[in-house]
Amino acid sequence: MGMTAHDPNLSRGPGGLLRWFGFTGGDYDAAEISPEAAPEPSREDRRERRRRQLLEDISSFLLTHRLQVSTETLSIAYSVMTGGNPKMARMIEERVQARQPITTE
């Protein structure tokens, strides 16, 4: 797999790459909901939002870096974004900061 695309804007913007890797201290909650705007969501609603956000973050990561959707890339993205592989997250962050492509190699 020779996927080598890189988006230099990846680490900019709210949350950026760090949110993708789960380093924001949050648990993949969707956009904040004002207490005046809506009642407190149920535990099930929050869990569903976290699931959806995690899937969106994984797909955005793979698409941004033009990585194939495969068992390998999905597994890596999942473990990095959920905090299960902090070493890999650091390696990816270093490559992004150095403006080097993210590849499966």
C-alpha positions in Angstrom: 0.0 0.0 0.0 1.7 3.2 -1.1 -0.6 5.8 0.3 1.3 9.0 1.0 -1.1 11.9 0.9 -0.7 14.6 3.6 -3.0 17.5 4.5 -0.8 20.3 5.9 -3.9 21.9 7.5 -4.7 18.8 9.5 -3.4 20.1 12.8 -5.2 23.5 12.5 -8.7 24.3 13.6 -10.8 23.3 16.6 -9.5 20.1 18.1 -7.6 19.3 14.9 -5.5 16.1 14.9 -5.4 15.9 18.7 -9.1 15.5 18.9 -8.9 12.7 16.3 -6.4 11.0 18.6 -8.5 11.4 21.7 -6.1 13.8 23.4 -8.7 16.4 24.2 -9.7 14.7 27.4 -13.3 14.3 26.1 -15.0 11.1 25.1 -16.1 11.9 21.6 -19.1 14.0 22.5 -20.8 15.8 19.7 -21.0 19.6 19.7 -22.0 21.2 23.0 -25.7 21.6 23.6 -26.7 24.6 25.6 -28.7 23.6 28.7 -31.4 26.2 27.7 -31.6 24.7 24.2 -32.3 21.1 25.1 -32.9 18.8 28.0 -30.0 16.7 29.3 -29.5 13.8 26.9 -29.9 10.3 28.2 -26.9 8.1 28.8 -27.9 6.1 25.7 -28.0 9.4 23.6 -24.5 10.3 24.8 -23.2 6.8 24.0 -24.7 7.0 20.5 -23.1 10.4 19.9 -19.7 9.2 21.1 -20.0 6.2 18.7 -21.0 8.3 15.8 -18.2 10.8 16.5 -15.6 8.1 16.8 -16.7 6.6 13.4 -16.6 10.1 11.8 -13.1 10.7 13.2 -11.8 7.4 12.0 -13.2 7.9 8.5 -11.9 11.5 8.4 -8.5 10.3 9.3 -8.4 7.6 6.6 -9.8 10.0 4.0 -7.5 12.9 4.9 -4.5 10.7 4.5 -5.9 8.8 1.6 -5.4 5.5 3.3 -7.3 2.5 2.1 -10.2 1.2 4.2 -8.9 -2.2 5.4 -8.8 -4.2 8.5 -5.3 -2.9 9.2 -6.0 0.8 8.8 -9.3 0.6 10.6 -7.7 -1.2 13.5 -4.8 1.3 13.7 -7.1 4.3 13.5 -9.4 2.9 16.2 -6.6 2.1 18.6 -4.9 5.5 18.1 -8.1 7.5 18.5 -9.4 5.7 21.5 -6.1 6.0 23.3 -5.3 2.3 23.0 -2.0 3.0 21.2 -0.4 6.3 22.4 3.0 5.4 20.9 1.5 5.2 17.4 -0.4 8.4 18.1 2.9 10.2 18.9 4.5 8.8 15.8 1.7 10.0 13.6 1.7 13.4 15.3 5.4 13.7 14.7 5.0 12.9 11.0 2.2 15.4 10.7 4.2 18.1 12.4 7.2 17.3 10.1 4.8 17.5 7.2 5.6 13.9 6.3 2.9 11.6 4.8 1.1 9.1 6.8 1.4 5.7 5.3 0.8 2.1 6.3 4.5 1.5 6.2 
